[in-house]
């Protein structure tokens, strides 16, 4: 496609994350909040956790339930131990991904396996369609070495966690929402054009440095919600920049959330809470 024909999506809105805590008091930044769930359907939440102070993360995320969606935890630095009610256990280490489908229900814990040093990563929640919210829970640990890593002549790198980047398939392919999940490291002055499926909602989250998208600067700890017009997005690194690029197929279904349960109606939420309280979540 020629330069004249290729149209980049533009920045519709910028959002700065909100400091908060979760689990047993882990300090984090909530980037994608509940009020953006309709606009960024199928994405429900994005948190960034980053600290070299053990007091900010050492208490971890003790056992807690989920139903109705998928969680994707991507660790840049540090180690986290996962255990769940399905008998799964795994160590999420630097560069690795944990992809968990809560489905009809799972109770799990995520606890740090370090008492000092940097812990840095992200947790993303992706919705499940109504027809598949009650599927059996599933879990996959993906070590860093299994994630495709592309390196350009200019030193840029792209980790393809899910979806496709050009001809390169990501380590995860998800039929329900066909998410694209890229971690991109671009040196200052470099540019990349990334195709995004028409009709899919998309956003960029910068976690280090600054990027320009069609003349709009997006700084660190900023999320840029992309408009839906265009064949993809053109990224120009204003400085050395590290960013996440995500897109996904919207479900266009009602979203009902109460804490760790995401269903389609209030009645289904009440059922999820009753099932959890009575030991029938699984």
C-alpha positions as CSV (number, residue, x, y, z in Angstrom):
1,X,0.0,0.0,0.0
2,X,1.4,3.4,-0.9
3,X,2.1,6.2,1.5
4,X,-0.8,8.1,0.0
5,X,-3.2,5.2,0.6
6,X,-1.9,4.2,4.1
7,X,-3.7,6.2,6.8
8,X,-2.6,6.1,10.4
9,X,-5.1,6.2,13.3
10,X,-4.8,9.3,15.4
11,X,-4.9,10.0,19.1
12,X,-8.5,10.4,20.2
13,X,-7.8,10.8,23.9
14,X,-5.0,10.6,26.4
15,X,-5.4,9.1,29.8
16,X,-3.0,9.2,32.7
17,X,-3.0,6.3,35.1
18,X,-4.4,6.6,38.6
19,X,-2.3,5.4,41.6
20,X,-4.1,2.8,43.7
21,X,-3.5,-0.5,45.5
22,X,-4.8,-4.0,45.0
23,X,-4.4,-7.5,46.5
24,X,-2.9,-7.2,50.0
25,X,-1.8,-3.7,49.4
26,X,0.3,-3.9,46.3
27,X,0.9,-0.3,44.9
28,X,0.1,0.0,41.2
29,X,-1.1,2.4,38.6
30,X,-4.5,1.7,37.1
31,X,-4.4,2.8,33.5
32,X,-7.6,1.4,31.9
33,X,-10.4,2.0,34.3
34,X,-14.0,0.9,34.4
35,X,-15.4,4.0,32.7
36,X,-13.4,3.1,29.6
37,X,-14.6,-0.5,29.2
38,X,-17.2,0.3,26.6
39,X,-14.8,2.5,24.6
40,X,-12.0,-0.1,24.7
41,X,-14.2,-3.2,24.5
42,X,-13.0,-6.1,24.9
43,X,-10.4,-4.7,27.3
44,X,-11.6,-4.3,30.8
45,X,-8.5,-3.2,32.8
46,X,-4.8,-2.5,32.5
47,X,-2.6,-2.1,35.6
48,X,1.1,-1.3,35.7
49,X,3.1,-2.2,38.8
50,X,6.7,-0.9,39.1
51,X,8.7,-0.5,42.3
52,X,12.1,-1.4,43.8
53,X,10.6,-0.9,47.3
54,X,9.6,-4.3,48.6
55,X,7.1,-2.7,50.9
56,X,5.1,-1.8,47.7
57,X,4.7,-5.4,46.5
58,X,5.9,-7.9,49.0
59,X,2.3,-8.7,50.3
60,X,1.3,-9.8,46.8
61,X,-2.1,-11.0,45.7
62,X,-3.4,-13.7,48.1
63,X,-6.1,-16.2,47.0
64,X,-9.0,-14.4,45.3
65,X,-11.7,-15.5,42.7
66,X,-12.4,-14.6,39.1
67,X,-15.2,-15.4,36.7
68,X,-16.1,-14.4,33.1
69,X,-12.9,-13.0,31.6
70,X,-9.1,-13.6,30.9
71,X,-6.2,-12.2,32.8
72,X,-2.8,-11.6,31.1
73,X,0.1,-10.9,33.4
74,X,3.3,-9.7,31.7
75,X,6.4,-9.4,33.8
76,X,9.3,-7.1,32.8
77,X,11.3,-7.6,35.9
78,X,10.9,-9.7,39.0
79,X,9.3,-13.1,39.9
80,X,5.8,-14.0,40.9
81,X,4.5,-17.5,41.9
82,X,1.0,-18.5,40.7
83,X,-1.2,-21.2,42.3
84,X,-4.8,-21.8,41.6
85,X,-7.8,-24.0,42.5
86,X,-7.3,-26.1,39.3
87,X,-4.0,-27.4,40.7
88,X,-1.9,-25.2,38.4
89,X,1.4,-23.7,39.7
90,X,4.0,-21.8,37.9
91,X,6.7,-19.2,38.3
92,X,6.3,-16.0,36.3
93,X,9.8,-14.6,35.7
94,X,11.2,-11.6,33.9
95,X,10.0,-11.3,30.3
96,X,7.4,-14.0,30.7
97,X,3.6,-14.0,30.4
98,X,0.9,-15.8,32.3
99,X,-2.4,-16.1,30.3
100,X,-5.3,-17.3,32.5
101,X,-8.8,-17.9,31.3
102,X,-11.1,-17.6,34.4
103,X,-14.1,-18.9,32.6
104,X,-16.8,-20.2,35.0
105,X,-14.4,-19.7,37.9
106,X,-11.0,-19.9,39.4
107,X,-9.4,-19.0,42.7
108,X,-5.8,-18.1,42.5
109,X,-2.9,-16.4,44.2
110,X,0.0,-14.4,42.8
111,X,2.8,-14.0,45.3
112,X,6.3,-12.4,44.9
113,X,9.3,-14.7,45.0
114,X,11.7,-11.9,45.9
115,X,12.3,-9.8,48.9
116,X,14.2,-7.0,47.2
117,X,14.9,-5.6,43.8
118,X,12.7,-4.2,41.1
119,X,9.3,-5.7,40.3
120,X,7.8,-4.3,37.1
121,X,5.0,-5.6,34.9
122,X,1.4,-5.3,33.7
123,X,-1.9,-7.0,34.2
124,X,-4.5,-6.9,31.5
125,X,-8.1,-8.1,31.7
126,X,-9.8,-9.2,28.5
127,X,-13.5,-9.9,28.4
128,X,-15.1,-13.2,27.3
129,X,-18.2,-13.3,25.2
130,X,-21.4,-14.3,26.9
131,X,-21.4,-17.7,25.1
132,X,-18.0,-18.6,26.6
133,X,-18.1,-17.0,30.1
134,X,-18.8,-20.3,31.7
135,X,-16.2,-22.4,30.0
136,X,-13.7,-24.4,32.2
137,X,-10.8,-22.3,33.5
138,X,-7.5,-22.6,31.7
139,X,-4.0,-21.5,32.4
140,X,-0.7,-21.1,30.5
141,X,2.7,-20.0,31.6
142,X,4.8,-18.6,28.7
143,X,8.5,-18.1,29.4
144,X,10.3,-15.2,27.8
145,X,12.2,-17.5,25.4
146,X,8.9,-18.7,23.8
147,X,7.7,-15.2,22.9
148,X,8.8,-14.1,19.3
149,X,11.2,-11.2,19.4
150,X,11.9,-9.3,16.2
151,X,15.0,-7.0,16.0
152,X,15.2,-4.3,13.3
153,X,18.4,-2.9,11.6
154,X,17.9,0.3,13.7
155,X,18.0,-1.7,16.9
156,X,14.2,-1.6,17.5
157,X,12.7,-4.7,19.0
158,X,9.1,-6.0,19.0
159,X,7.9,-8.8,21.2
160,X,4.8,-10.4,19.7
161,X,2.8,-11.6,22.7
162,X,-0.6,-12.1,20.9
163,X,-2.0,-11.6,17.4
164,X,0.3,-10.9,14.4
165,X,2.9,-8.3,13.6
166,X,3.4,-8.5,9.8
167,X,4.1,-12.1,9.0
168,X,5.1,-13.0,12.6
169,X,2.5,-14.8,14.7
170,X,2.4,-14.1,18.4
171,X,2.7,-16.8,21.0
172,X,-1.0,-16.5,21.7
173,X,-3.9,-16.6,19.2
174,X,-7.3,-16.0,20.9
175,X,-10.4,-16.5,18.7
176,X,-12.9,-14.7,20.9
177,X,-11.4,-11.3,20.7
178,X,-8.4,-11.7,18.4
179,X,-6.2,-9.4,20.5
180,X,-3.0,-7.9,19.3
181,X,-0.5,-7.4,22.1
182,X,3.0,-6.0,21.3
183,X,5.8,-4.7,23.5
184,X,7.9,-2.3,21.4
185,X,11.3,-0.8,22.1
186,X,12.1,2.0,19.6
187,X,15.3,4.0,19.5
188,X,15.0,7.8,19.2
189,X,14.3,8.9,15.7
190,X,13.0,5.6,14.5
191,X,9.5,4.9,13.2
192,X,7.2,1.9,12.7
193,X,3.8,1.4,11.0
194,X,1.7,-1.3,12.6
195,X,-1.4,-2.7,11.0
196,X,-4.6,-2.8,13.1
197,X,-7.6,-4.8,12.0
198,X,-10.5,-2.5,10.9
199,X,-13.2,-2.2,13.5
200,X,-10.9,-3.2,16.4
201,X,-10.5,-0.9,19.3
202,X,-6.8,0.0,20.1
203,X,-4.6,1.9,22.4
204,X,-0.9,2.6,23.1
205,X,0.5,2.7,26.6
206,X,4.0,4.3,27.0
207,X,5.9,3.1,30.0
208,X,9.2,4.7,29.2
209,X,10.3,7.7,27.0
210,X,8.0,9.5,24.6
211,X,6.4,8.6,21.2
212,X,4.6,10.8,18.6
213,X,1.5,9.6,16.9
214,X,0.5,11.8,14.0
215,X,2.1,14.8,15.6
216,X,0.7,14.2,19.1
217,X,3.3,13.5,21.8
218,X,2.5,10.7,24.2
219,X,4.7,10.7,27.3
220,X,5.6,8.0,29.8
221,X,2.7,6.7,32.0
222,X,0.2,8.0,29.4
223,X,-2.3,5.8,27.5
224,X,-3.3,7.1,24.0
225,X,-6.7,5.8,22.9
226,X,-6.6,5.6,19.1
227,X,-9.5,6.6,16.8
228,X,-11.0,3.8,14.7
229,X,-10.2,5.3,11.3
230,X,-7.1,4.1,9.5
231,X,-5.3,1.0,8.5
232,X,-3.0,1.0,11.5
233,X,-0.9,3.3,13.5
234,X,2.4,5.2,12.7
235,X,4.7,5.5,15.7
236,X,7.7,7.9,15.8
237,X,10.1,7.7,18.7
238,X,10.7,11.2,20.1
239,X,13.2,9.6,22.5
240,X,14.1,6.0,23.2
241,X,10.7,4.7,24.0
242,X,9.1,1.5,25.4
243,X,5.4,1.0,24.8
244,X,2.6,-1.5,24.7
245,X,0.3,-1.6,21.6
246,X,-3.0,-3.4,22.0
247,X,-6.0,-3.9,19.9
248,X,-9.0,-6.3,20.0
249,X,-12.3,-7.2,18.5
250,X,-15.2,-5.5,20.5
251,X,-17.8,-7.9,21.7
252,X,-20.7,-5.3,21.8
253,X,-22.3,-7.0,24.8
254,X,-23.5,-5.7,28.1
255,X,-20.7,-5.4,30.8
256,X,-21.6,-6.0,34.4
257,X,-18.7,-6.0,36.8
258,X,-18.4,-6.4,40.6
259,X,-14.8,-6.7,41.7
260,X,-13.3,-9.9,40.3
261,X,-16.5,-11.0,38.4
262,X,-17.4,-9.7,34.9
263,X,-20.6,-10.9,33.5
264,X,-23.4,-9.6,31.3
265,X,-26.1,-8.9,33.9
266,X,-26.6,-8.1,37.6
267,X,-28.4,-11.4,38.1
268,X,-25.3,-13.2,36.7
269,X,-23.1,-11.3,39.1
270,X,-25.3,-12.3,42.1
271,X,-25.0,-15.9,41.0
272,X,-21.2,-15.6,40.7
273,X,-21.0,-14.2,44.2
274,X,-23.4,-16.9,45.6
275,X,-21.4,-19.6,43.9
276,X,-18.2,-18.2,45.4
277,X,-19.6,-17.9,48.9
278,X,-21.0,-21.4,48.7
279,X,-17.9,-23.1,47.3
280,X,-19.5,-23.7,43.8
281,X,-17.5,-21.2,41.8
282,X,-15.4,-23.9,40.0
